[in-house]
Amino acid sequence: MSVRAVFVISALMLPLLLLSGTSATDQPTCKMIWFLDLFDSSALINQVKIWSKNLCSGPQEKCMYELLTYSSKKLEVKHTSLITNETSTINFIFAPTAAPITPATPSFCSLVVISTSNTTIPTSNHYCLIYNLMDGSGLTQVVGAREICNAVICPSLATATCKIA
């Protein structure tokens, strides 16, 4: 997919993303968009199942995920923090395109992902809750994968340490 196509789609989707959901004064939230040339939701579902146990290794809390609902258009996941017992709901909204963006990308999907805490105390890093699932499922390594996120729509991005090796 061309860089131009990513920017055009981003320009169309970001206003919707910014206007939907909760505000910064409500529950802590993180919103981001992922663009994938090829997408299979089973990778995310399998990762949620793998991390459904309460055995965590390291500070990233790669456990205690629970599959709440799944359809061809949406995946809803709950995460419970072992440290604070805080719960967060993560919604993956699948938006496949009807036609290819360019001849080089015959299949394409955008994911609008929203993580919302079920408390007003911002103790979880919502960016990492989403990123860890995307990375653990292998979707961050898929050819053509692109993430759009900034501190305005995802305040926890500024303190995220999940991408640090």
BADO-856014 format. One record per residue: x, y, z of N, C-alpha, C in turn; residue in three letters; residue number from 1. Coordinates in nm, 3 decimals, always signed. Example, Ala and Ser with C-alpha at 12.3 -4.5 7.8 and 13.67 -1.06 7.14 Angstrom:
2
+---------+---------+---------+---------+---------+---------+---------+---------+---------+------+------+
!    n.px !    n.py !    n.pz !   ca.px !   ca.py !   ca.pz !    c.px !    c.py !    c.pz ! resn ! resi !
+---------+---------+---------+---------+---------+---------+---------+---------+---------+------+------+
!  +1.319 !  -0.569 !  +0.780 !  +1.230 !  -0.450 !  +0.780 !  +1.320 !  -0.330 !  +0.780 !  ala !    1 !
!  +1.285 !  -0.225 !  +0.708 !  +1.367 !  -0.106 !  +0.714 !  +1.290 !  +0.003 !  +0.787 !  ser !    2 !
+---------+---------+---------+---------+---------+---------+---------+---------+---------+------+------+
END
This chain:
165
+---------+---------+---------+---------+---------+---------+---------+---------+---------+------+------+
!    n.px !    n.py !    n.pz !   ca.px !   ca.py !   ca.pz !    c.px !    c.py !    c.pz ! resn ! resi !
+---------+---------+---------+---------+---------+---------+---------+---------+---------+------+------+
!  +0.085 !  -0.116 !  +0.000 !  +0.000 !  +0.000 !  +0.000 !  +0.090 !  +0.123 !  +0.000 !  met !    1 !
!  +0.052 !  +0.219 !  -0.076 !  +0.133 !  +0.340 !  -0.087 !  +0.115 !  +0.426 !  +0.037 !  ser !    2 !
!  +0.216 !  +0.507 !  +0.061 !  +0.210 !  +0.599 !  +0.174 !  +0.094 !  +0.695 !  +0.156 !  val !    3 !
!  +0.072 !  +0.736 !  +0.033 !  -0.038 !  +0.829 !  +0.005 !  -0.172 !  +0.767 !  +0.045 !  arg !    4 !
!  -0.193 !  +0.639 !  +0.012 !  -0.318 !  +0.573 !  +0.046 !  -0.338 !  +0.568 !  +0.197 !  ala !    5 !
!  -0.230 !  +0.542 !  +0.270 !  -0.239 !  +0.539 !  +0.417 !  -0.281 !  +0.675 !  +0.470 !  val !    6 !
!  -0.222 !  +0.782 !  +0.418 !  -0.257 !  +0.915 !  +0.464 !  -0.400 !  +0.954 !  +0.428 !  phe !    7 !
!  -0.446 !  +0.916 !  +0.311 !  -0.582 !  +0.948 !  +0.270 !  -0.681 !  +0.876 !  +0.360 !  val !    8 !
!  -0.659 !  +0.747 !  +0.382 !  -0.749 !  +0.671 !  +0.468 !  -0.743 !  +0.723 !  +0.611 !  ile !    9 !
!  -0.622 !  +0.757 !  +0.658 !  -0.607 !  +0.812 !  +0.793 !  -0.685 !  +0.942 !  +0.808 !  ser !   10 !
!  -0.675 !  +1.027 !  +0.709 !  -0.746 !  +1.155 !  +0.714 !  -0.896 !  +1.135 !  +0.721 !  ala !   11 !
!  -0.945 !  +1.030 !  +0.658 !  -1.088 !  +1.003 !  +0.660 !  -1.133 !  +0.938 !  +0.792 !  leu !   12 !
!  -1.049 !  +0.855 !  +0.850 !  -1.089 !  +0.780 !  +0.969 !  -1.060 !  +0.851 !  +1.100 !  met !   13 !
!  -0.954 !  +0.931 !  +1.108 !  -0.916 !  +0.993 !  +1.234 !  -1.023 !  +1.085 !  +1.291 !  leu !   14 !
!  -1.092 !  +1.167 !  +1.211 !  -1.199 !  +1.249 !  +1.271 !  -1.306 !  +1.162 !  +1.338 !  pro !   15 !
!  -1.341 !  +1.051 !  +1.277 !  -1.439 !  +0.961 !  +1.339 !  -1.386 !  +0.905 !  +1.469 !  leu !   16 !
!  -1.260 !  +0.867 !  +1.467 !  -1.197 !  +0.811 !  +1.586 !  -1.191 !  +0.914 !  +1.698 !  leu !   17 !
!  -1.156 !  +1.038 !  +1.664 !  -1.145 !  +1.142 !  +1.765 !  -1.280 !  +1.182 !  +1.822 !  leu !   18 !
!  -1.385 !  +1.178 !  +1.742 !  -1.516 !  +1.222 !  +1.787 !  -1.595 !  +1.113 !  +1.859 !  leu !   19 !
!  -1.556 !  +0.988 !  +1.843 !  -1.633 !  +0.879 !  +1.903 !  -1.580 !  +0.846 !  +2.041 !  ser !   20 !
!  -1.663 !  +0.781 !  +2.120 !  -1.618 !  +0.727 !  +2.248 !  -1.614 !  +0.830 !  +2.359 !  gly !   21 !
!  -1.525 !  +0.802 !  +2.455 !  -1.517 !  +0.884 !  +2.575 !  -1.419 !  +0.998 !  +2.556 !  thr !   22 !
!  -1.432 !  +1.096 !  +2.639 !  -1.340 !  +1.209 !  +2.635 !  -1.228 !  +1.186 !  +2.735 !  ser !   23 !
!  -1.129 !  +1.272 !  +2.732 !  -1.015 !  +1.259 !  +2.822 !  -1.056 !  +1.275 !  +2.968 !  ala !   24 !
!  -1.166 !  +1.340 !  +2.996 !  -1.209 !  +1.359 !  +3.134 !  -1.292 !  +1.242 !  +3.185 !  thr !   25 !
!  -1.330 !  +1.152 !  +3.097 !  -1.404 !  +1.034 !  +3.138 !  -1.305 !  +0.923 !  +3.172 !  asp !   26 !
!  -1.345 !  +0.801 !  +3.149 !  -1.260 !  +0.688 !  +3.176 !  -1.135 !  +0.692 !  +3.088 !  gln !   27 !
!  -1.020 !  +0.648 !  +3.142 !  -0.899 !  +0.643 !  +3.061 !  -0.922 !  +0.557 !  +2.937 !  pro !   28 !
!  -0.875 !  +0.605 !  +2.823 !  -0.900 !  +0.536 !  +2.698 !  -0.781 !  +0.552 !  +2.604 !  thr !   29 !
!  -0.772 !  +0.463 !  +2.506 !  -0.670 !  +0.470 !  +2.402 !  -0.735 !  +0.426 !  +2.272 !  cys !   30 !
!  -0.713 !  +0.504 !  +2.167 !  -0.767 !  +0.470 !  +2.036 !  -0.653 !  +0.467 !  +1.937 !  lys !   31 !
!  -0.656 !  +0.371 !  +1.846 !  -0.556 !  +0.365 !  +1.741 !  -0.614 !  +0.295 !  +1.620 !  met !   32 !
!  -0.545 !  +0.311 !  +1.508 !  -0.584 !  +0.245 !  +1.384 !  -0.466 !  +0.161 !  +1.337 !  ile !   33 !
!  -0.494 !  +0.041 !  +1.296 !  -0.394 !  -0.045 !  +1.232 !  -0.440 !  -0.072 !  +1.090 !  trp !   34 !
!  -0.348 !  -0.064 !  +0.995 !  -0.375 !  -0.101 !  +0.856 !  -0.297 !  -0.228 !  +0.826 !  phe !   35 !
!  -0.364 !  -0.327 !  +0.772 !  -0.301 !  -0.454 !  +0.740 !  -0.338 !  -0.493 !  +0.598 !  leu !   36 !
!  -0.238 !  -0.531 !  +0.520 !  -0.265 !  -0.575 !  +0.383 !  -0.344 !  -0.706 !  +0.385 !  asp !   37 !
!  -0.309 !  -0.794 !  +0.476 !  -0.380 !  -0.921 !  +0.492 !  -0.417 !  -0.935 !  +0.638 !  leu !   38 !
!  -0.535 !  -0.985 !  +0.667 !  -0.579 !  -0.994 !  +0.807 !  -0.663 !  -1.118 !  +0.828 !  phe !   39 !
!  -0.634 !  -1.187 !  +0.937 !  -0.712 !  -1.302 !  +0.980 !  -0.736 !  -1.284 !  +1.130 !  asp !   40 !
!  -0.859 !  -1.264 !  +1.170 !  -0.891 !  -1.236 !  +1.311 !  -0.857 !  -1.353 !  +1.402 !  ser !   41 !
!  -0.839 !  -1.473 !  +1.347 !  -0.808 !  -1.589 !  +1.432 !  -0.676 !  -1.571 !  +1.505 !  ser !   42 !
!  -0.582 !  -1.493 !  +1.448 !  -0.455 !  -1.468 !  +1.516 !  -0.478 !  -1.394 !  +1.648 !  ala !   43 !
!  -0.565 !  -1.294 !  +1.647 !  -0.597 !  -1.221 !  +1.770 !  -0.672 !  -1.310 !  +1.869 !  leu !   44 !
!  -0.768 !  -1.386 !  +1.819 !  -0.846 !  -1.474 !  +1.907 !  -0.756 !  -1.577 !  +1.973 !  ile !   45 !
!  -0.666 !  -1.637 !  +1.896 !  -0.573 !  -1.735 !  +1.953 !  -0.483 !  -1.673 !  +2.059 !  asn !   46 !
!  -0.437 !  -1.549 !  +2.035 !  -0.351 !  -1.484 !  +2.133 !  -0.427 !  -1.455 !  +2.262 !  gln !   47 !
!  -0.552 !  -1.413 !  +2.251 !  -0.634 !  -1.389 !  +2.370 !  -0.647 !  -1.520 !  +2.450 !  val !   48 !
!  -0.670 !  -1.630 !  +2.381 !  -0.683 !  -1.760 !  +2.448 !  -0.552 !  -1.801 !  +2.515 !  lys !   49 !
!  -0.439 !  -1.778 !  +2.449 !  -0.309 !  -1.812 !  +2.507 !  -0.284 !  -1.731 !  +2.634 !  ile !   50 !
!  -0.321 !  -1.603 !  +2.632 !  -0.298 !  -1.515 !  +2.746 !  -0.419 !  -1.508 !  +2.840 !  trp !   51 !
!  -0.506 !  -1.608 !  +2.837 !  -0.623 !  -1.606 !  +2.925 !  -0.591 !  -1.654 !  +3.066 !  ser !   52 !
!  -0.478 !  -1.712 !  +3.086 !  -0.437 !  -1.761 !  +3.218 !  -0.390 !  -1.646 !  +3.305 !  lys !   53 !
!  -0.378 !  -1.672 !  +3.435 !  -0.332 !  -1.566 !  +3.525 !  -0.184 !  -1.580 !  +3.558 !  asn !   54 !
!  -0.108 !  -1.642 !  +3.469 !  +0.036 !  -1.657 !  +3.488 !  +0.107 !  -1.555 !  +3.399 !  leu !   55 !
!  +0.159 !  -1.450 !  +3.460 !  +0.227 !  -1.346 !  +3.384 !  +0.377 !  -1.357 !  +3.405 !  cys !   56 !
!  +0.449 !  -1.323 !  +3.301 !  +0.594 !  -1.312 !  +3.315 !  +0.631 !  -1.170 !  +3.274 !  ser !   57 !
!  +0.693 !  -1.098 !  +3.362 !  +0.732 !  -0.961 !  +3.333 !  +0.624 !  -0.860 !  +3.366 !  gly !   58 !
!  +0.658 !  -0.732 !  +3.354 !  +0.567 !  -0.625 !  +3.394 !  +0.458 !  -0.593 !  +3.292 !  pro !   59 !
!  +0.459 !  -0.654 !  +3.174 !  +0.364 !  -0.617 !  +3.070 !  +0.226 !  -0.679 !  +3.086 !  gln !   60 !
!  +0.207 !  -0.765 !  +3.183 !  +0.077 !  -0.828 !  +3.209 !  +0.020 !  -0.895 !  +3.084 !  glu !   61 !
!  +0.099 !  -0.981 !  +3.024 !  +0.055 !  -1.055 !  +2.906 !  -0.023 !  -1.178 !  +2.951 !  lys !   62 !
!  -0.128 !  -1.152 !  +3.025 !  -0.216 !  -1.256 !  +3.077 !  -0.348 !  -1.192 !  +3.120 !  cys !   63 !
!  -0.439 !  -1.274 !  +3.165 !  -0.568 !  -1.227 !  +3.217 !  -0.652 !  -1.154 !  +3.111 !  met !   64 !
!  -0.641 !  -1.200 !  +2.986 !  -0.728 !  -1.151 !  +2.880 !  -0.845 !  -1.248 !  +2.868 !  tyr !   65 !
!  -0.961 !  -1.197 !  +2.835 !  -1.080 !  -1.281 !  +2.822 !  -1.159 !  -1.238 !  +2.697 !  glu !   66 !
!  -1.193 !  -1.335 !  +2.615 !  -1.273 !  -1.309 !  +2.495 !  -1.418 !  -1.291 !  +2.539 !  leu !   67 !
!  -1.474 !  -1.173 !  +2.514 !  -1.613 !  -1.145 !  +2.552 !  -1.708 !  -1.173 !  +2.437 !  leu !   68 !
!  -1.685 !  -1.111 !  +2.321 !  -1.771 !  -1.134 !  +2.205 !  -1.686 !  -1.132 !  +2.079 !  thr !   69 !
!  -1.737 !  -1.199 !  +1.977 !  -1.669 !  -1.200 !  +1.849 !  -1.772 !  -1.208 !  +1.738 !  tyr !   70 !
!  -1.751 !  -1.128 !  +1.635 !  -1.831 !  -1.138 !  +1.513 !  -1.737 !  -1.108 !  +1.396 !  ser !   71 !
!  -1.788 !  -1.111 !  +1.277 !  -1.704 !  -1.084 !  +1.160 !  -1.661 !  -0.937 !  +1.155 !  ser !   72 !
!  -1.724 !  -0.852 !  +1.236 !  -1.693 !  -0.709 !  +1.233 !  -1.629 !  -0.657 !  +1.361 !  lys !   73 !
!  -1.631 !  -0.737 !  +1.469 !  -1.585 !  -0.685 !  +1.597 !  -1.536 !  -0.798 !  +1.688 !  lys !   74 !
!  -1.433 !  -0.766 !  +1.764 !  -1.382 !  -0.856 !  +1.867 !  -1.376 !  -0.774 !  +1.995 !  leu !   75 !
!  -1.437 !  -0.824 !  +2.101 !  -1.436 !  -0.754 !  +2.229 !  -1.363 !  -0.841 !  +2.331 !  glu !   76 !
!  -1.264 !  -0.780 !  +2.397 !  -1.177 !  -0.850 !  +2.490 !  -1.174 !  -0.775 !  +2.622 !  val !   77 !
!  -1.166 !  -0.848 !  +2.731 !  -1.151 !  -0.786 !  +2.864 !  -1.013 !  -0.823 !  +2.917 !  lys !   78 !
!  -0.947 !  -0.727 !  +2.980 !  -0.820 !  -0.752 !  +3.047 !  -0.836 !  -0.713 !  +3.193 !  his !   79 !
!  -0.788 !  -0.800 !  +3.282 !  -0.788 !  -0.773 !  +3.425 !  -0.644 !  -0.764 !  +3.472 !  thr !   80 !
!  -0.609 !  -0.655 !  +3.535 !  -0.473 !  -0.636 !  +3.584 !  -0.450 !  -0.721 !  +3.708 !  ser !   81 !
!  -0.342 !  -0.797 !  +3.708 !  -0.306 !  -0.874 !  +3.828 !  -0.261 !  -0.782 !  +3.940 !  leu !   82 !
!  -0.206 !  -0.668 !  +3.905 !  -0.152 !  -0.576 !  +4.006 !  -0.263 !  -0.497 !  +4.074 !  ile !   83 !
!  -0.356 !  -0.439 !  +3.997 !  -0.457 !  -0.350 !  +4.053 !  -0.598 !  -0.408 !  +4.051 !  thr !   84 !
!  -0.617 !  -0.521 !  +3.982 !  -0.748 !  -0.583 !  +3.962 !  -0.841 !  -0.495 !  +3.877 !  asn !   85 !
!  -0.787 !  -0.390 !  +3.817 !  -0.861 !  -0.303 !  +3.726 !  -0.895 !  -0.380 !  +3.599 !  glu !   86 !
!  -1.014 !  -0.358 !  +3.547 !  -1.051 !  -0.422 !  +3.420 !  -1.058 !  -0.318 !  +3.310 !  thr !   87 !
!  -1.021 !  -0.361 !  +3.192 !  -1.026 !  -0.277 !  +3.073 !  -1.094 !  -0.355 !  +2.963 !  ser !   88 !
!  -1.170 !  -0.287 !  +2.881 !  -1.235 !  -0.348 !  +2.766 !  -1.165 !  -0.299 !  +2.640 !  thr !   89 !
!  -1.128 !  -0.394 !  +2.554 !  -1.061 !  -0.361 !  +2.429 !  -1.151 !  -0.405 !  +2.315 !  ile !   90 !
!  -1.186 !  -0.312 !  +2.228 !  -1.271 !  -0.341 !  +2.112 !  -1.190 !  -0.328 !  +1.985 !  asn !   91 !
!  -1.184 !  -0.436 !  +1.908 !  -1.122 !  -0.436 !  +1.776 !  -1.236 !  -0.431 !  +1.676 !  phe !   92 !
!  -1.242 !  -0.326 !  +1.596 !  -1.348 !  -0.311 !  +1.496 !  -1.284 !  -0.330 !  +1.359 !  ile !   93 !
!  -1.327 !  -0.433 !  +1.289 !  -1.269 !  -0.469 !  +1.159 !  -1.340 !  -0.393 !  +1.049 !  phe !   94 !
!  -1.264 !  -0.333 !  +0.960 !  -1.321 !  -0.256 !  +0.849 !  -1.252 !  -0.293 !  +0.719 !  ala !   95 !
!  -1.292 !  -0.403 !  +0.657 !  -1.230 !  -0.438 !  +0.529 !  -1.277 !  -0.343 !  +0.420 !  pro !   96 !
!  -1.191 !  -0.322 !  +0.322 !  -1.231 !  -0.238 !  +0.209 !  -1.291 !  -0.326 !  +0.102 !  thr !   97 !
!  -1.383 !  -0.270 !  +0.028 !  -1.451 !  -0.345 !  -0.077 !  -1.364 !  -0.360 !  -0.200 !  ala !   98 !
!  -1.278 !  -0.264 !  -0.226 !  -1.192 !  -0.267 !  -0.345 !  -1.048 !  -0.244 !  -0.301 !  ala !   99 !
!  -0.953 !  -0.296 !  -0.375 !  -0.813 !  -0.275 !  -0.339 !  -0.775 !  -0.127 !  -0.344 !  pro !  100 !
!  -0.689 !  -0.086 !  -0.253 !  -0.640 !  +0.051 !  -0.251 !  -0.547 !  +0.073 !  -0.371 !  ile !  101 !
!  -0.461 !  -0.022 !  -0.398 !  -0.371 !  -0.020 !  -0.512 !  -0.366 !  -0.161 !  -0.568 !  thr !  102 !
!  -0.320 !  -0.179 !  -0.691 !  -0.310 !  -0.315 !  -0.745 !  -0.218 !  -0.404 !  -0.662 !  pro !  103 !
!  -0.124 !  -0.346 !  -0.588 !  -0.030 !  -0.425 !  -0.508 !  -0.094 !  -0.477 !  -0.380 !  ala !  104 !
!  -0.211 !  -0.427 !  -0.344 !  -0.277 !  -0.471 !  -0.220 !  -0.416 !  -0.525 !  -0.252 !  thr !  105 !
!  -0.424 !  -0.649 !  -0.297 !  -0.553 !  -0.705 !  -0.334 !  -0.647 !  -0.723 !  -0.216 !  pro !  106 !
!  -0.595 !  -0.734 !  -0.096 !  -0.683 !  -0.746 !  +0.020 !  -0.631 !  -0.650 !  +0.125 !  ser !  107 !
!  -0.722 !  -0.589 !  +0.200 !  -0.682 !  -0.483 !  +0.291 !  -0.782 !  -0.473 !  +0.404 !  phe !  108 !
!  -0.733 !  -0.443 !  +0.522 !  -0.822 !  -0.427 !  +0.635 !  -0.769 !  -0.316 !  +0.724 !  cys !  109 !
!  -0.859 !  -0.240 !  +0.781 !  -0.819 !  -0.147 !  +0.885 !  -0.885 !  -0.194 !  +1.014 !  ser !  110 !
!  -0.812 !  -0.178 !  +1.122 !  -0.864 !  -0.211 !  +1.254 !  -0.870 !  -0.082 !  +1.333 !  leu !  111 !
!  -0.985 !  -0.048 !  +1.381 !  -0.998 !  +0.061 !  +1.476 !  -1.002 !  -0.008 !  +1.611 !  val !  112 !
!  -0.907 !  +0.027 !  +1.698 !  -0.896 !  -0.041 !  +1.827 !  -0.914 !  +0.062 !  +1.937 !  val !  113 !
!  -1.002 !  +0.032 !  +2.031 !  -1.029 !  +0.122 !  +2.143 !  -1.019 !  +0.044 !  +2.272 !  ile !  114 !
!  -0.932 !  +0.088 !  +2.362 !  -0.919 !  +0.027 !  +2.494 !  -0.971 !  +0.128 !  +2.595 !  ser !  115 !
!  -1.066 !  +0.086 !  +2.676 !  -1.126 !  +0.174 !  +2.776 !  -1.119 !  +0.109 !  +2.913 !  thr !  116 !
!  -1.072 !  +0.183 !  +3.010 !  -1.066 !  +0.133 !  +3.146 !  -1.205 !  +0.136 !  +3.205 !  ser !  117 !
!  -1.233 !  +0.042 !  +3.291 !  -1.363 !  +0.038 !  +3.359 !  -1.356 !  +0.110 !  +3.493 !  asn !  118 !
!  -1.258 !  +0.195 !  +3.510 !  -1.243 !  +0.278 !  +3.628 !  -1.192 !  +0.414 !  +3.582 !  thr !  119 !
!  -1.201 !  +0.515 !  +3.667 !  -1.149 !  +0.646 !  +3.630 !  -1.005 !  +0.665 !  +3.675 !  thr !  120 !
!  -0.947 !  +0.564 !  +3.739 !  -0.808 !  +0.572 !  +3.784 !  -0.718 !  +0.520 !  +3.671 !  ile !  121 !
!  -0.635 !  +0.604 !  +3.613 !  -0.555 !  +0.562 !  +3.498 !  -0.428 !  +0.486 !  +3.538 !  pro !  122 !
!  -0.442 !  +0.359 !  +3.577 !  -0.325 !  +0.282 !  +3.617 !  -0.273 !  +0.190 !  +3.507 !  thr !  123 !
!  -0.356 !  +0.153 !  +3.412 !  -0.312 !  +0.066 !  +3.304 !  -0.257 !  +0.147 !  +3.188 !  ser !  124 !
!  -0.163 !  +0.088 !  +3.117 !  -0.117 !  +0.150 !  +2.995 !  -0.196 !  +0.088 !  +2.881 !  asn !  125 !
!  -0.300 !  +0.156 !  +2.840 !  -0.391 !  +0.103 !  +2.739 !  -0.323 !  +0.082 !  +2.605 !  his !  126 !
!  -0.225 !  +0.166 !  +2.575 !  -0.151 !  +0.145 !  +2.451 !  -0.088 !  +0.006 !  +2.453 !  tyr !  127 !
!  -0.025 !  -0.029 !  +2.563 !  +0.043 !  -0.159 !  +2.572 !  -0.055 !  -0.276 !  +2.573 !  cys !  128 !
!  -0.173 !  -0.258 !  +2.630 !  -0.272 !  -0.366 !  +2.627 !  -0.305 !  -0.402 !  +2.482 !  leu !  129 !
!  -0.319 !  -0.301 !  +2.397 !  -0.349 !  -0.323 !  +2.255 !  -0.225 !  -0.373 !  +2.182 !  ile !  130 !
!  -0.114 !  -0.301 !  +2.199 !  +0.007 !  -0.336 !  +2.125 !  +0.053 !  -0.478 !  +2.157 !  tyr !  131 !
!  +0.048 !  -0.516 !  +2.284 !  +0.092 !  -0.651 !  +2.320 !  +0.010 !  -0.758 !  +2.248 !  asn !  132 !
!  -0.121 !  -0.739 !  +2.237 !  -0.204 !  -0.836 !  +2.164 !  -0.170 !  -0.837 !  +2.016 !  leu !  133 !
!  -0.152 !  -0.720 !  +1.957 !  -0.117 !  -0.713 !  +1.815 !  +0.019 !  -0.778 !  +1.790 !  met !  134 !
!  +0.115 !  -0.750 !  +1.876 !  +0.250 !  -0.803 !  +1.859 !  +0.253 !  -0.953 !  +1.890 !  asp !  135 !
!  +0.190 !  -0.994 !  +1.999 !  +0.188 !  -1.136 !  +2.037 !  +0.122 !  -1.223 !  +1.932 !  gly !  136 !
!  +0.025 !  -1.168 !  +1.862 !  -0.045 !  -1.243 !  +1.757 !  +0.032 !  -1.244 !  +1.626 !  ser !  137 !
!  +0.141 !  -1.167 !  +1.620 !  +0.223 !  -1.161 !  +1.500 !  +0.178 !  -1.058 !  +1.399 !  gly !  138 !
!  +0.072 !  -0.985 !  +1.429 !  +0.018 !  -0.890 !  +1.331 !  +0.106 !  -0.767 !  +1.309 !  leu !  139 !
!  +0.191 !  -0.733 !  +1.407 !  +0.280 !  -0.618 !  +1.387 !  +0.391 !  -0.650 !  +1.288 !  thr !  140 !
!  +0.417 !  -0.779 !  +1.266 !  +0.522 !  -0.820 !  +1.174 !  +0.470 !  -0.852 !  +1.034 !  gln !  141 !
!  +0.340 !  -0.846 !  +1.013 !  +0.283 !  -0.876 !  +0.882 !  +0.329 !  -0.769 !  +0.782 !  val !  142 !
!  +0.369 !  -0.813 !  +0.665 !  +0.412 !  -0.719 !  +0.562 !  +0.299 !  -0.618 !  +0.536 !  val !  143 !
!  +0.335 !  -0.492 !  +0.539 !  +0.236 !  -0.387 !  +0.513 !  +0.164 !  -0.337 !  +0.638 !  gly !  144 !
!  +0.194 !  -0.392 !  +0.756 !  +0.127 !  -0.348 !  +0.879 !  +0.170 !  -0.206 !  +0.913 !  ala !  145 !
!  +0.072 !  -0.121 !  +0.944 !  +0.099 !  +0.017 !  +0.982 !  +0.008 !  +0.057 !  +1.096 !  arg !  146 !
!  +0.065 !  +0.126 !  +1.191 !  -0.010 !  +0.173 !  +1.308 !  -0.020 !  +0.324 !  +1.300 !  glu !  147 !
!  -0.138 !  +0.376 !  +1.334 !  -0.157 !  +0.521 !  +1.346 !  -0.206 !  +0.547 !  +1.487 !  ile !  148 !
!  -0.125 !  +0.621 !  +1.560 !  -0.158 !  +0.650 !  +1.699 !  -0.076 !  +0.772 !  +1.741 !  cys !  149 !
!  -0.134 !  +0.852 !  +1.828 !  -0.059 !  +0.964 !  +1.885 !  -0.112 !  +0.989 !  +2.026 !  asn !  150 !
!  -0.046 !  +1.078 !  +2.098 !  -0.079 !  +1.104 !  +2.238 !  -0.214 !  +1.173 !  +2.256 !  ala !  151 !
!  -0.269 !  +1.232 !  +2.150 !  -0.400 !  +1.297 !  +2.160 !  -0.510 !  +1.191 !  +2.173 !  val !  152 !
!  -0.505 !  +1.089 !  +2.090 !  -0.609 !  +0.986 !  +2.093 !  -0.573 !  +0.869 !  +2.183 !  ile !  153 !
!  -0.447 !  +0.866 !  +2.229 !  -0.402 !  +0.760 !  +2.320 !  -0.301 !  +0.818 !  +2.418 !  cys !  154 !
!  -0.349 !  +0.881 !  +2.525 !  -0.258 !  +0.946 !  +2.619 !  -0.152 !  +0.854 !  +2.678 !  pro !  155 !
!  -0.181 !  +0.725 !  +2.692 !  -0.083 !  +0.634 !  +2.753 !  +0.034 !  +0.603 !  +2.659 !  ser !  156 !
!  +0.028 !  +0.646 !  +2.534 !  +0.139 !  +0.627 !  +2.441 !  +0.266 !  +0.693 !  +2.494 !  leu !  157 !
!  +0.251 !  +0.807 !  +2.560 !  +0.366 !  +0.883 !  +2.610 !  +0.446 !  +0.805 !  +2.714 !  ala !  158 !
!  +0.381 !  +0.717 !  +2.789 !  +0.451 !  +0.641 !  +2.893 !  +0.466 !  +0.493 !  +2.860 !  thr !  159 !
!  +0.432 !  +0.456 !  +2.738 !  +0.438 !  +0.315 !  +2.698 !  +0.581 !  +0.265 !  +2.693 !  ala !  160 !
!  +0.603 !  +0.146 !  +2.750 !  +0.735 !  +0.083 !  +2.746 !  +0.729 !  -0.054 !  +2.679 !  thr !  161 !
!  +0.617 !  -0.088 !  +2.620 !  +0.601 !  -0.222 !  +2.563 !  +0.679 !  -0.244 !  +2.435 !  cys !  162 !
!  +0.724 !  -0.139 !  +2.367 !  +0.802 !  -0.155 !  +2.244 !  +0.952 !  -0.156 !  +2.272 !  lys !  163 !
!  +0.990 !  -0.133 !  +2.394 !  +1.133 !  -0.126 !  +2.429 !  +1.183 !  -0.269 !  +2.449 !  ile !  164 !
!  +1.290 !  -0.303 !  +2.378 !  +1.345 !  -0.439 !  +2.387 !  +1.422 !  -0.458 !  +2.516 !  ala !  165 !
+---------+---------+---------+---------+---------+---------+---------+---------+---------+------+------+
END
